[in-house]
Amino acid sequence: MSTMAHPAPPRTLRRADLRPLPPLADVPARPTRTPDPLAFPGYADRLARLDAGAESVTVGLTRLGGHEVVVAMGRFDVLGGSMGQVHGDRVARAMAVALERRLPFVAVTASGGARMQEGMHSLVQMARASEGVRRLREAGVPVLAHFTHPTTGGVHASYGALADVVVADAGATVGFAGPRVVEAFTGVPVGEDSHTAEAAHGAGLVDEVTDEGDALDRLAAWVDLLHPAVRDGALPRADHVEEPVVEHDAWQAVRAARRTDRPSARDLLATVFDASRELHGDRAGEDDPAVVTAVARLGQRRVVVVGFDRRGVAAVDGRRPGQPTAAGFRKLRRAAELARRFGLPLVSLVDTPGADPSPASDTAGLAAAIAETFVAVLSVDAPTVAVVTGEGGSGGALAIAASDRLLMQDDAVFEVIAPEGAASILHRDPTRAEEVAPLLRPTASALRRHGICDRVVPGPTTFDPHTAATALRAELAATLDELDRDPDRLAARRRRYGV
């Protein structure tokens, strides 16, 4: 697995770009010469033919996007990039430097897997690398990965797949086992569309697929959003916007909230925030396009944005546009976990008719995924703000709206159940939805009076999309600033949703 012939992968970073890592008192020096613990036949001769000090990974410091980072760069030209003891030592030491200096750790992977010639001495390096990532996560230090060709085996299934953000080269082989190993074990040929960066992206395992030479810019953009030295920057200076004094008819508000020309979460990422990059996938095999997750910049403050996009997926097999599946909620949970880990504010943009209740979604764990999303959102210690930008449909919407502050656009609604569903229960007739809608008190003004909504902001159908986006940007900045300065914020959240 570690010695298959393969052309050397293209590089977006060069080994010459790396500077030596500084010494660390608590990290003992290890021999740079690769050991031969099993006296594996022919291994010593192969090692002797390597250049002095050559190993399957090079580690060091460099700059991406103007910020210093720690890099571990795989070398497929050395024993197929396989991970042995010295490889593990170098990665562990690089992670220790990243932890001490609070610098992003960037893995540029190129590996055929664990080094069989070193046996279990090689395999345990997966646990060492994973422990390094665990410590970085615990400290709120980001881990990024660039998957080059190929990225497989123990490197992939440890510090590669554990990265917070993954960028992969187009056409790269990406998978737990390489295609040859899969065919050898299963006896089934691997198709051309399997074990590729594109397949991994479609399965929600990779955030971005890049053309050759583009990965460096993508990584730099992610570093600029997530680097601990800059992510707590200043918010735009803004005051709370004046709340619209408007009363909407309940049914008319429902219809306005459902309009397909309302700005979606993806639209608002572009108009409300100064920069953003989307995260893709639930890291469990799917990427629900009805769900939007991103890291964004508001002024100089970095925030995590989650939301729903009615235009992200067309109605298929009874699924209404904007209905998140179980995979969609796992994707939301992943983003909320990043916000918790990095101490970033969480901004939720709510516009969904509710969760997809189809049998496929249900048996995929919909109820548990919604419940875990509630817990993930409520676990974010940083300020959390939710904005109903269209329709808030039942518990699927509330899962990302249980926050420090709940804002609503004046032409939005939040419903315990859709009027059609309520009419079906009350009258066994969904066509009586217009009659039932006022009973639910779903409008922004009604929920403001009931104390559910904290503030009302201008909506795009009452005013216009530009006015609404400008007002939302100002209100988000003012609300986050207010929450930053509130020493009772977390206690107030616990009282609001607890005892």
N, C-alpha and C positions, 0 to 999 in steps of 0.2 A: 504493500500500500504506500510505502514511503519512497520507493525507488523507481516508480514507473517513469518512462521517458515522457517528457513534455517540454514544449518550448517555454522559455522564460517569459513571465508575464510582463506586460507593459507597466511602466511606472509613472505616477503623477508626482511622487516625491522621489528624490534621489538620496542615496546614502550619504552623498557629499553634503547634503543640506543639514545633516544632523550634527549637533555639537555634543561633546561628551556629557554624560550625566554627572552631577556633583557627587562627592562622597557622602555617605550617610553613616553616622556612627552606629546605628542599630541594625545595619544590613551588612553582615560579614562578607568579606571578599571571597569569591569562589574561583576555582581554577577555570581558566578560559579554554583549556584544552579539553575536548570532548572525551569523556571516559568510555571504556568498553567493559561495562560491568559483567556482561554475560560471556565474554570472550567469543562473541558471535562470529561464525566462520566468515572470513573475508572482510569483516568490518574494520579491523585495525588498518588493513591496507587501504581501504577507501578513505579513512580519516587521514592517513599519511599523505594522500594525494591532494588534500585540500590545502589552500593557501593558509599560512600561519594565522591562527585566530579566527578562521572563517567559521561561521555558524549560520543556522537557518533563520536567524532573526538578528537584526541590528537595532539597537535602542539608542535614543538620544533626545536632545532638546532641539526644537526648531520653532519657527513662527508661522502661524496661519492667520490670515486676516489681520495682521498687525499684533497678534496676541501670542504669547509664549505657550507652547504645549509640549507634552511628552509623547514621543512616537515610538512604537514598536513596529518595525518594518520587516515583514516576512521575506525570505529569500528562497524562492523555488529552485534556484540554481545550486543550492547547497542541500544535497540529500533530499530533494523533492520538498523542501520547506518543512520537513517533518519535525515534530516537537520532541526533543529529548531533554536530558537533565539541564544542560547548559542553556538551551532555549528557555526552559521554564525558569531558570535562575535569572536570566536577563529580563524576562517579562515581569517577574515578581519584583525585581529591583526597580524597574521603570515605574511600576505601579506605586511602589513605596515613595519614589520621588514625587510623583503626581499627587499623592496624598499629602506629603509634607508641605509641598509648595502650593497646594490647591490649584493645580493646573489640569486642564482636560487631558485625558489619556486617549490617544488616537492609535488604533490598531490598523495597520495596512496588512491584510492577510494574504498569504500565498502559500498554501500548504496542502500536502496529500494526507496529512493526519499524524497520528502518533508514530514514533520511530520504533519499529518492531525489533530492531537490533539491540535496543536497550530494555526490551521487555517491560515489566511492570514499573521499572524505574522511569520509563517514559510516560506510561499511562497516568501515574499519580500527578504528573504536571498539570493535568486538566483540573484536578482539585485545587492545586496551588494557584492557578490562574483564576479560578472561580472565587477563591477566597480573597484574592486581590480585588476583584470587581466588587465583592460584597462589602469590603472595607471602603472602597471609593463611594459606593452607593450610600452607605451609612453616613459618610461625611459630606454628601451632597456634591461630589465631584463628578462631572459628566464623563462618560465613556462613549467614544465614537468609533465606528469601524468603516473601513473602506475595503470591500471584498473585491480582490482582483482574481485573476484566473490562474489556478483553481483555488477555491476555498472549501475545504472538506475536512472531515475527520475531527480529531481532538481539538485542533485550533478553532474550527468552526463551532463545535459543540461545547466550548468553554468561553474564552474571552471574546470570540467573534460574535456569536449569537446573543451574548449577554449585553451587548452594547445598547446604549439608550437610543442611538440613531445609527442607521446603517445605510451607507451609500455603496452601490455595487456597479462594476463596469458592465456595460452591455455585452452580452454573449459569454460572460464568465461562467464557468462551472461552479455551481453553489449547491451544496447538499451535505447531509451527514456522512454519507459514503459516496465515493466517486462512482461514476457509471460502471466502470469495470468491476468494481467490488460488488455492486448491486446485481449485475448480471451473473457474477460467479456464485453468489449466495442464493439468488432466486431462480436462476435459469431463464429469466425473462429479459429480452433485450430492452434497453432503456430508449425511449423515443427522443427525437431531437428537441422536443419542447419540454423535456423533463430535466431537472437538475441544472437549470439555468438561472441567471440573475432575473430574467423576465418572469420565469415561473415563480420564483421566490417572491417577487414583487406582487404578482397577482394573488399569491396566497397570504399576503399581509406579513411577510417575514423580512422584507426590505423596504425602506422608506423611499429611496430614490434609485433609479437606474440611470446611469450617465454614459454619454458617449466618451470615447477615448480622449483623454486630456481634460475633461470637464470636472473630474472628481475633486481636484484641488480647490477649485472655486466653490464647489458645493460644500466641502468640508469647512472652508474658511467662513462661509456664511453661517453654518451651524455653530462654529466656534464663537463667532461674534454674538450670536444670540444666547449661548449657554455658558460662556466663560464666567466663572465666579467673580472675577475682578470687575465685571461691567454690568452684570444682570440686575443689580439693585439701583440703577440710575434714576434720575429725576423724572417725575411725571410732567406732562404739560401743565402749565399754570392755567387753571380754569375754575370758575364758580359753578355751583349747581344751576342748571337751566330752570327757567320758569316753567312750572307745570301747566300744561294746557287745561283750560277750563272748558271741557266738552263732554257731553253725555251722548253716548252712542246707543241706539237701539240694539238689543242683545243679538237678534238674528242678523241684522245688518253688520254688526261687528264681527260675528262669526264668518260671514261671507267675505268681509274685507280681510280678515286674518288669513283666509284660505286662498287669496288671490295669488295666482302663479307668477305675477309680475312683481311681487314684493321682493326686495333685496334679500338674498339668501345669506347664510353664514359665510359662504365663500365670497359673496359680493362685499359683505361688511368687513371681512379681513382686508380687502383692498382699499376700502374707503375710510375706515375708522382708524386703522392702525398704520404705523409708519413703515413697517416691514414685517414679513411673516414667512414661515416655511411650514408646509404641511407634514405631519407625521402620517404614515400609512400603515394600516393593519393592526390586527389584534395579537400578533405574534403566536397565533394558534391555528393558522390556516386560512384566514379570511380577511378581507378588507371591504367593509360595508361602505359603499359610496354615499349612502344617505347620511353618514356621520362624518363630520369635519373635526379634525383635531390638528392643532398647530401650536408652534411657539411664535410669538409675535412681539413687536416692540411698540410701546405706547410712549411717545417721547423717547426717553432713554431707559424706561422701565421695561424689563422683559416680563411677559405674562404668558400663561398657557391659555389658549382659547379652545373651547369645545362647543359643538353645536350640531344642528341638523340642516340638511340641504334638500328641499323638496324637489329640486331639479337634478339631484345627484343620481337618482335612479328612476326609471319609468315604471309605471304600474305593470307588474308582471305576476301572473298567477294569483291575482287577487290582492297583491301587496300594493298598498296605496303609496304614492310618492312621499318620501320623508319619513316612512315608518322604519325605525331601526330594528334590526334583527338581534339575536343573542350575540352574534359576532360584533355588531355595532356597539353594544354596551360594553363588551370586553375592550373594544378600541377606546371608548370613552374612559374606562377605568384605567387603562394604561396611561393615558394622558394625565388624568388626575393624580396618578401615582408619581409621575414625573414632577408635577407641580409640588406635591408634598415633599419629595426628595430634595428638590432644588430650592425650596422656599419661595416659589414664584406664585404671584396671585393667579387665581383661576377665574376666567371670565366665561360664562356660559351663555350661548345664544340659542334661545329656545324657540323652535318652530317645527312642530311635528303633530300629526293627528294622533300619535300614540305609537306604542310598540307594535311590531308585526306579530299578530297572534296566530300565525299559520302553524299547522302541525310540525312542519320542519323546524321553524324557529323555536317552538315550544320544547320539542325534544332535544334541541341543541342547548337547552339550559337557559331559556329566556328569563324565567322568574328569578333564578339564582343570579344571573348576570345583572338584572336590574337592581336586585338587593345589594349586590357587591358594589355596584356603581354608587348607590347611596352612601355606603360606608367609605368608599374611596374619596368621594367629594367632601364628606363631613370630616375626613381625616386630614385635609389640607390645612396646615396651621396658618399659612399666609392668608391675606384677605381674599374672600370669594364674593363675586358679584354675578348674579344671573339677570338676563334681560329677555323678556318675552317679546320676540320680534315678529310674531305671527300668532299661530295657534299653539297653546300649551295643552297637549292632550294627555290628561290623566297621569298615572304614575310613571310612565315612560318619560314624560317631560319633567316631572318633579325630581327624577333621579339626579339631574344635573342642576336643578334650580333650588335645592335645599342649601341656601348660602347665607352669608352675612347680610346681604342686601338683595332684595328682589325688585327689579325695575320692570315696568311694562310700557311699551309704546301705546299711545292712547287708543289706537285702532286694533289692538291685539286682544286676545281672550285667553283665559286659563280655565279649563273645565275639569270637573271631577270625572265626567264622562261626556262624550260627544252628544249633542242634542238628539241626533238620530238614534243613538243607543238608548238614551233616556226615554225617548218616545216609544221605542220598541218594548222597553220594560214596563212603562206606565200604561201604554195604550195598545201594545202589540201592533204598532203602526208607525214605522220610521218616517212616514211622510208628514207626521205632525210635529216634526222637529222645530219648526218656526214657533209653534205654540208653546213648546216646552222650554225653549232656550231661555226666556226671561226668568224662569224658575231657578235656573242654575246660578244666576248672578255672575256670569263669566267675564264681564267687561272690566277694563282697567279701572274705571272710576268706581265701580261697585267694590272691587277687591281692595282698592285704596281705602274706602270707608270701613271695610271689614278688617283692616289691619294686616291683610295678607301681602299686599303690594306696598312697598316702602315709598316709591316715587313713580310718577308718570312722566314720560317724555314724549315729545312730538313723534307721530307716526308718519309713514311715507304716503298713506292714502289721504290722511287728513291734511297734510302739508305737501311735501314732495320728498323724493328719496334723498336729495342733497341736503335739504334742511334737516331731515331726520338723522342722517349720518353725522352731520356736524354737531347736532345737539347730543347725540349718543356719545360721541368722542369726548365732548366737554363733561358730560355727566359721569362717564366712567372715570375720567381723570379726577374730578372733584370727589367722587365717592371713594375711590381707592386712597386718595390723600387723606380723607376723613378717617377711613378705617385704619390707615397707617398710624394715625395719631391717637387712636382710641385704645387706652390700656385695658379696657374692659371688653374688648371685641370678642375674644374667644369665650370668655365667660358668658357674654350675652348670647353667643351662638348656642352654647350648651343649654342655656335657659330656654331659648327659643324652640329648640328641637328636643330638649330633654326635660329634666325636672326643674 
